[in-house]
C-alpha cells in the first residue's frame, strides 16, 4: 500500500473518503469541527441524535454533497478517551480497512490526532500496523480473484504536525516490519507439500541475496557430519531431506544474538500419529521458522547495527517404514542423549540440535520460537504465548517488547523440580514428561541444550494462527497465520541496549 503524509486545508483535500476517529462524548476534536462547519453541522446532528455515539468499532459514513472536496466522511468510534492505547489504534485501523473495502473505495485519507500519553510517532506506527496487517490476504490458491473486495492501494495520513519528515521515516520503517510479518504469514499459510524444507531453503536463499544476508544451508551430508541427531531422526520417515538454514546479519563486532525457529513443514505426529481432525493445520508447525526468517529480512531491510544469527532446522514428521520410533535413543549435537517416548514431541528434538549449535557462537542471548506444545494452548489459549527464560534481564526486555507490540507473553516457571518428569532410565533425558505441565517439561527439555547462555523460549502454539474455535480474530489478524513474533523481535532488537 502506498502511504503518504499530507497537510493543508482538510476541506480542500480531494479523496473518495476521509476517516475521522471519534471518541465517545468528545466535543473537542478541532478538525472534526472544521469538517462539521463545512457540512452545516451535519456531524453534530448525527452525534446529538445518538445514531452514532463513538463507541469502539462503531462506524457511520456521511455523504458530503460536494460541500467539501472529498465525497464521504467516515466516522470511526474509538470508545472512551480513558481507555485509549496503541492496541486500540491498531484494532480500529484494521476495522477501517474492512469498512473502506465494503464501500469499494481503493484509497482514503486518515486524519491523525493527538492522544493522551501516546506520541504522534507511536500512533502513526500503530495505525500503519493495523492497516497493513489487516490488508493481508492469502489468495495464492484462489481461482477467481475478482470476487474479493477491492484492494486498497493508497492511504494518505493528514497531519498538521511540523514533523512531516519524521513521520515519513516512521512510515518507511513500519512498512518494512509489516512486509516481513506478511512474508511470515505467506510461508506459514502455504501447504506443506508446497513449502517443503527444500522449497523454504531456496526461498530463504533468495531473501538473503536480496537483503545481503549471509546464508548457509546444511544438507543431509553436513547434518550427519556435525551430528544433528535430533533433526536427522525426525526426518527419517519422509522422502524430503532435512535442512538447517543459517542466516547472519553482521553489523557490529559484539557477540551475536541468536534466533532459532522450529521448522516442521508438516507434522503428522510420525508413528505416534495425530488424530485426523484438524491435522491440516499442522502446516502451521513451521511458524517459528517463518517468524525467524521474516525477522532476519526486517533486520536487514532496517540495517540494524547488530550482530544477529538465525538457525532454522527444517523437516517433515511423517510415519513410514523408515520413520524413527518410540523407544529410540538419539544423540544430539552436544552429545547429550534423549529417549523418544512420543514421536509427536518432535519439535524439541530438532530445536535441541539447533540450540546446542547456537552455543558455539558464544552468544549474548539465544531466543527460540516454536509451535511446541498443545499444553501451552490449554494453559494460555490464543491470547498469549508462553515465555520461558533463565535470565531476568532477557525476560524484562521481552516483556517490554510484548507490551509495546501487544504480542502478549506470559512468564512460565523453569523450576528444577520439573526435571524429574523427563528423567530417562536408558538415556540422559526423555522427550516427554507426560501430560502434566506439558509446556513446562518441553521447555525444561530444551534447557539442557543452551549451556550457560541467556536464553528465552517462546511457545507460540496458541498464537501462530487463528482458527474456527469461537474466538474472534483481531481485525488486523485475518484467519490463518498471524506472523506472531516478528513485531515483538524487531521491537526487542531496535531497543536492545535501551530495555
Protein Blocks (a to p, Z undefined) as FASTA:
>chain_A
ZZdddedjfklpccfbdcddddehiakbfklmmmmmmnoommmmmmmnomagoighiacd
ddeklmambfbdcdddebjfklgcfklmmmmmmmmmmmmmmnopabdcddddddehiafk
lmmmmmmmmmmmmmpccfklpcblmlpccddfbdcdddfbfklmmmmmmmmmmmmmmmmm
mmmmmmmmpcfklmcfklmmmmmmmmmmmnopacddddfklmmmnopaklmmmmmmpmbd
cddddddddfbfbdcddddddddfbaghijmpcdfehklmmmmmmmmmmmmmmmmmmmmm
nopabddddddddddddddfkbccehiacddfkopacddfblklmmlmmmmmmmmmmmmn
opabdcddddfbfklmmmnommbccdddfbfklmmmmmmmmmmnopacddddfbfklmmm
mccfkbmbdcbebjnoklmmmmmmmmmmnojadcddddfklmmpccdehpacdfklcghj
ehiojlmmmmmmmmmmmZZ
